[in-house]
Amino acid sequence: MSKPVPRTQPADVLMEPVSANATKSQAAQAPPPQQQKGKAARKPTQKPTPEELSQMIQSKISELQTEQKSIEEEEEELASQVRKATTELSELVNAQNTQGDKIDVIQQKYMELFQEHKRLERELGKIKRKSEQAAKDKDSAKAEVSKLTSQKQKIETVCRELQKENKRIKEESKRLAVSEQQKREELSSKFEATIWEIKSRMEEDTDDKKRRAEDAEEAKDRFKSFLTQYQALDHHYKSILKTKDVETQLVHVKLDQQRRLTEQEQFKVAALQAQVATYVAREEEWRAAMEGYVERWRAVEEALGKGSETFNLVRKEMEQMQRNTART
């Protein structure tokens, strides 16, 4: 039994690119520290404006495109390294002197590839679980966006109703003001008519002083009565106008509150839309990484298949040599 052949530089070259590529893919898949900690406890921060959200989304899209190009370049490099490693393996096997040494080299390379194959399977499972979790997070964010959109529509409906009520109150106040002005003019006309009537009676009846005094007293009483009625009516309409002013101010306050609530809900909707875009980008990123792992897994399977064929060929040659030796 010959001694196992130690690992040479070509075998190390085959393993190092795969590990390096796997490390890069894991680094690309791992979310930033802020995103990982954000699920546990989110600190209150200043809400970004729509322009800032648009810039963040464009930046994320550019980053994903750059990572996609990097992944494609890594896949091309991996395919080239697999071909190179296969050639080096064939040269390494052919460089051995005995069939036992060749079998040892093939077995060693086969075990290394098998271990790498298992490691890639585990990483592929992790990527699948992360992708499923990202899909769940995306669905939850979409449901929250739908809920906030419904609330926004309800708030807008309330705002429209409040605006209609404000318009109705303004029209009612205007109508009351016009009515009050008309009544004031009527009272003023009655007062002037009474004065002219008194003057006429005083000019026509110059002989009867007593009657004139009585008429003057009656006119004075009527004037006082008209003045009292006018003051009471004026006080009444002033009270109505004051009440309407208070109602108008309350409506304005409610409108301001609803407007602020609407703006807050709009910011929430914009933030959740950005979060959904982030989840979609992460899902695409993980899907691309998953495809890369699948391609690597297939390359490893091809390398394992080639190693198995070489092993079977060497074993057949050794069995043939043993039979020939036994015959001689």
C-alpha positions as CSV (number, residue, x, y, z in Angstrom):
1,M,0.0,0.0,0.0
2,S,1.6,3.3,-1.1
3,K,1.6,6.4,1.1
4,P,-1.1,9.1,0.6
5,V,0.1,11.9,-1.7
6,P,0.2,15.2,0.2
7,R,-1.9,18.1,-1.0
8,T,-0.3,20.2,-3.6
9,Q,-0.8,23.8,-4.8
10,P,-3.4,22.9,-7.6
11,A,-5.7,21.3,-5.1
12,D,-5.6,24.4,-2.8
13,V,-6.3,26.6,-5.8
14,L,-9.5,24.7,-6.5
15,M,-10.8,25.2,-2.9
16,E,-9.7,28.8,-2.3
17,P,-11.8,30.5,-5.1
18,V,-14.9,28.7,-4.0
19,S,-14.5,29.7,-0.4
20,A,-13.7,33.3,-1.4
21,N,-16.8,33.5,-3.6
22,A,-19.0,32.0,-0.9
23,T,-17.7,34.6,1.5
24,K,-18.4,37.4,-0.9
25,S,-21.9,36.1,-1.5
26,Q,-22.6,35.8,2.2
27,A,-21.3,39.4,2.7
28,A,-23.7,40.5,-0.1
29,Q,-26.6,38.6,1.4
30,A,-26.1,39.8,5.0
31,P,-28.2,42.9,5.7
32,P,-26.5,46.0,7.2
33,P,-26.2,46.1,11.0
34,Q,-28.8,48.9,11.2
35,Q,-31.4,46.7,9.4
36,Q,-30.8,43.7,11.7
37,K,-31.1,45.8,14.8
38,G,-34.0,47.7,13.5
39,K,-36.4,44.8,13.8
40,A,-35.6,44.4,17.6
41,A,-36.0,48.1,18.6
42,R,-36.5,51.1,16.3
43,K,-35.5,54.5,17.7
44,P,-37.7,57.5,16.7
45,T,-35.9,59.3,13.9
46,Q,-36.8,62.2,11.7
47,K,-39.1,61.2,8.9
48,P,-37.5,61.6,5.4
49,T,-39.1,63.7,2.8
50,P,-40.5,62.2,-0.5
51,E,-37.4,63.5,-2.3
52,E,-35.1,61.8,0.1
53,L,-37.1,58.6,-0.1
54,S,-36.8,58.7,-3.9
55,Q,-33.0,59.2,-3.7
56,M,-32.7,56.3,-1.3
57,I,-34.7,54.0,-3.6
58,Q,-32.6,55.1,-6.7
59,S,-29.4,54.5,-4.6
60,K,-30.6,51.0,-3.6
61,I,-31.4,50.1,-7.2
62,S,-28.0,51.2,-8.4
63,E,-26.4,49.2,-5.6
64,L,-28.3,46.1,-6.5
65,Q,-27.4,46.5,-10.2
66,T,-23.7,46.8,-9.2
67,E,-24.0,43.7,-7.0
68,Q,-25.7,41.8,-9.9
69,K,-22.8,42.6,-12.2
70,S,-20.3,41.5,-9.5
71,I,-22.2,38.2,-9.0
72,E,-22.1,37.6,-12.8
73,E,-18.4,38.3,-12.9
74,E,-17.9,35.9,-9.9
75,E,-19.8,33.2,-11.7
76,E,-17.7,33.6,-14.8
77,E,-14.6,33.4,-12.6
78,L,-15.9,30.4,-10.8
79,A,-16.6,28.5,-14.1
80,S,-13.0,29.4,-15.3
81,Q,-11.5,28.2,-12.0
82,V,-13.5,24.9,-12.2
83,R,-12.2,24.2,-15.7
84,K,-8.7,25.1,-14.5
85,A,-9.0,22.9,-11.4
86,T,-10.3,20.0,-13.5
87,T,-7.3,20.3,-15.8
88,E,-4.9,20.5,-12.9
89,L,-6.5,17.5,-11.3
90,S,-6.0,15.5,-14.5
91,E,-2.4,16.6,-14.6
92,L,-1.9,15.8,-10.9
93,V,-3.3,12.3,-11.4
94,N,-1.2,11.6,-14.5
95,A,1.9,12.8,-12.7
96,Q,1.6,10.0,-10.1
97,N,3.8,7.0,-10.7
98,T,1.6,4.2,-9.3
99,Q,-2.1,3.4,-9.5
100,G,-2.3,3.6,-5.7
101,D,-1.0,7.1,-5.6
102,K,-3.5,8.1,-8.3
103,I,-6.4,6.6,-6.3
104,D,-5.2,8.4,-3.1
105,V,-5.1,11.7,-4.9
106,I,-8.6,11.1,-6.4
107,Q,-10.0,10.1,-3.1
108,Q,-8.6,13.1,-1.3
109,K,-10.0,15.4,-4.0
110,Y,-13.3,13.6,-3.9
111,M,-13.7,14.2,-0.2
112,E,-12.8,17.8,-0.5
113,L,-15.4,18.4,-3.2
114,F,-18.0,16.4,-1.2
115,Q,-17.4,18.6,1.9
116,E,-17.7,21.7,-0.2
117,H,-20.9,20.3,-1.7
118,K,-22.4,19.8,1.7
119,R,-21.4,23.3,2.9
120,L,-23.0,24.8,-0.2
121,E,-26.2,22.9,0.5
122,R,-26.3,24.3,4.1
123,E,-25.7,27.8,2.8
124,L,-28.4,27.3,0.2
125,G,-30.9,26.3,2.9
126,K,-30.1,29.4,4.9
127,I,-30.6,31.6,1.9
128,K,-34.0,30.0,1.2
129,R,-35.1,30.6,4.8
130,K,-34.0,34.2,4.6
131,S,-35.9,34.6,1.3
132,E,-39.1,33.2,2.8
133,Q,-38.8,35.5,5.8
134,A,-38.2,38.5,3.5
135,A,-41.4,37.5,1.5
136,K,-43.4,37.4,4.8
137,D,-42.0,40.8,5.8
138,K,-42.9,42.2,2.4
139,D,-46.5,40.9,2.6
140,S,-46.8,42.4,6.1
141,A,-45.6,45.8,4.9
142,K,-48.0,45.7,2.0
143,A,-50.9,45.0,4.4
144,E,-49.9,47.9,6.6
145,V,-49.7,50.2,3.5
146,S,-53.2,49.1,2.5
147,K,-54.5,49.8,6.0
148,L,-52.9,53.3,6.1
149,T,-54.3,54.1,2.7
150,S,-57.8,53.2,3.9
151,Q,-57.3,55.4,7.0
152,K,-56.1,58.2,4.7
153,Q,-59.2,58.0,2.6
154,K,-61.4,58.1,5.7
155,I,-59.6,61.2,7.0
156,E,-59.9,62.9,3.6
157,T,-63.7,62.1,3.6
158,V,-64.0,63.7,7.1
159,C,-62.1,66.8,5.9
160,R,-64.4,67.2,2.9
161,E,-67.4,67.0,5.2
162,L,-65.9,69.6,7.6
163,Q,-65.2,71.9,4.7
164,K,-68.9,71.6,3.6
165,E,-70.0,72.3,7.1
166,N,-67.7,75.4,7.3
167,K,-69.1,76.6,4.0
168,R,-72.7,76.1,5.3
169,I,-71.9,78.1,8.5
170,K,-70.4,80.9,6.6
171,E,-73.5,81.2,4.3
172,E,-75.8,81.1,7.4
173,S,-73.8,83.8,9.0
174,K,-73.9,85.9,5.9
175,R,-77.7,85.4,5.6
176,L,-78.2,86.4,9.3
177,A,-76.1,89.5,8.8
178,V,-78.2,90.6,5.7
179,S,-81.4,89.9,7.6
180,E,-80.2,92.0,10.6
181,Q,-79.3,94.8,8.3
182,Q,-82.7,94.7,6.7
183,K,-84.4,94.8,10.1
184,R,-82.2,97.7,11.2
185,E,-83.2,99.6,8.0
186,E,-86.9,98.9,8.7
187,L,-86.6,100.2,12.3
188,S,-84.8,103.2,11.1
189,S,-87.5,103.9,8.5
190,K,-90.2,103.5,11.1
191,F,-88.4,105.8,13.4
192,E,-88.0,108.5,10.7
193,A,-91.7,108.1,9.7
194,T,-92.7,108.6,13.4
195,I,-90.6,111.7,13.7
196,W,-92.1,113.1,10.5
197,E,-95.6,112.2,11.7
198,I,-94.9,114.1,15.0
199,K,-93.6,117.1,13.2
200,S,-96.6,117.2,10.9
201,R,-99.0,116.9,13.8
202,M,-97.2,119.7,15.7
203,E,-97.3,122.0,12.7
204,E,-101.0,121.2,11.9
205,D,-102.3,121.4,15.5
206,T,-100.9,124.6,16.9
207,D,-104.0,125.5,18.9
208,D,-104.4,122.5,21.1
209,K,-101.3,122.4,23.3
210,K,-102.6,119.7,25.5
211,R,-103.2,117.4,22.6
212,R,-99.8,118.2,21.3
213,A,-98.2,117.5,24.7
214,E,-100.1,114.2,24.8
215,D,-99.0,113.4,21.3
216,A,-95.5,114.3,22.1
217,E,-95.5,112.1,25.2
218,E,-97.1,109.3,23.2
219,A,-94.5,109.7,20.5
220,K,-91.8,109.8,23.1
221,D,-93.1,106.5,24.6
222,R,-93.3,105.0,21.1
223,F,-89.8,106.1,20.4
224,K,-88.6,104.6,23.6
225,S,-90.4,101.4,22.8
226,F,-88.9,101.3,19.3
227,L,-85.5,102.1,20.8
228,T,-85.8,99.3,23.4
229,Q,-86.9,96.8,20.7
230,Y,-84.1,97.9,18.5
231,Q,-81.5,97.4,21.3
232,A,-82.9,94.0,22.2
233,L,-82.9,92.9,18.6
234,D,-79.4,94.2,18.1
235,H,-78.2,92.4,21.2
236,H,-79.9,89.2,20.1
237,Y,-78.3,89.2,16.6
238,K,-74.9,90.1,18.1
239,S,-75.2,87.0,20.3
240,I,-76.1,84.9,17.3
241,L,-73.1,86.3,15.4
242,K,-70.8,85.6,18.3
243,T,-72.0,82.0,18.5
244,K,-71.5,81.5,14.8
245,D,-68.0,83.0,15.1
246,V,-67.2,80.5,17.8
247,E,-68.5,77.6,15.7
248,T,-66.5,78.8,12.7
249,Q,-63.3,78.9,14.9
250,L,-64.0,75.3,16.1
251,V,-64.4,74.1,12.5
252,H,-61.1,75.8,11.6
253,V,-59.4,74.1,14.5
254,K,-60.8,70.7,13.5
255,L,-59.7,71.2,9.9
256,D,-56.2,72.0,11.1
257,Q,-56.1,68.9,13.2
258,Q,-57.3,66.7,10.4
259,R,-54.8,68.3,8.0
260,R,-51.9,67.5,10.4
261,L,-53.2,63.9,10.8
262,T,-53.4,63.6,7.0
263,E,-49.8,64.8,6.6
264,Q,-48.6,62.3,9.3
265,E,-50.4,59.4,7.5
266,Q,-48.9,60.5,4.2
267,F,-45.4,60.3,5.7
268,K,-46.2,56.9,7.2
269,V,-47.4,55.6,3.8
270,A,-44.2,57.0,2.1
271,A,-42.0,55.3,4.7
272,L,-43.8,51.9,4.4
273,Q,-43.6,52.1,0.6
274,A,-39.8,52.7,0.9
275,Q,-39.7,49.7,3.3
276,V,-41.6,47.5,0.8
277,A,-39.2,48.6,-2.0
278,T,-36.3,47.6,0.3
279,Y,-37.9,44.2,1.0
280,V,-38.4,43.6,-2.8
281,A,-34.8,44.6,-3.5
282,R,-33.5,42.2,-0.7
283,E,-35.7,39.4,-2.1
284,E,-34.2,39.9,-5.6
285,E,-30.8,40.1,-4.1
286,W,-31.3,36.8,-2.2
287,R,-32.8,35.2,-5.3
288,A,-29.8,36.1,-7.3
289,A,-27.5,34.8,-4.6
290,M,-29.5,31.6,-4.5
291,E,-29.1,31.1,-8.3
292,G,-25.4,31.6,-7.8
293,Y,-25.2,28.9,-5.2
294,V,-27.2,26.6,-7.4
295,E,-24.8,27.2,-10.3
296,R,-21.9,26.5,-7.9
297,W,-23.6,23.3,-6.7
298,R,-24.0,22.1,-10.3
299,A,-20.3,22.9,-11.0
300,V,-19.4,20.9,-7.9
301,E,-21.6,18.0,-9.1
302,E,-19.9,18.1,-12.5
303,A,-16.5,18.0,-10.8
304,L,-17.6,15.1,-8.6
305,G,-19.0,13.3,-11.6
306,K,-15.7,13.7,-13.5
307,G,-13.7,12.5,-10.4
308,S,-15.9,9.4,-10.1
309,E,-15.3,8.5,-13.8
310,T,-11.6,8.9,-13.3
311,F,-11.7,6.8,-10.1
312,N,-13.7,4.0,-11.9
313,L,-11.2,4.0,-14.8
314,V,-8.2,3.7,-12.5
315,R,-9.8,0.9,-10.5
316,K,-10.6,-1.1,-13.7
317,E,-6.9,-0.7,-14.8
318,M,-5.7,-1.9,-11.5
319,E,-8.0,-5.0,-11.6
320,Q,-6.8,-5.7,-15.1
321,M,-3.2,-5.5,-14.0
322,Q,-3.9,-7.8,-11.0
323,R,-5.5,-10.4,-13.3
324,N,-2.5,-10.2,-15.7
325,T,-0.1,-10.6,-12.8
326,A,-2.0,-13.6,-11.5
327,R,-1.9,-15.3,-15.0
328,T,1.9,-14.8,-15.3
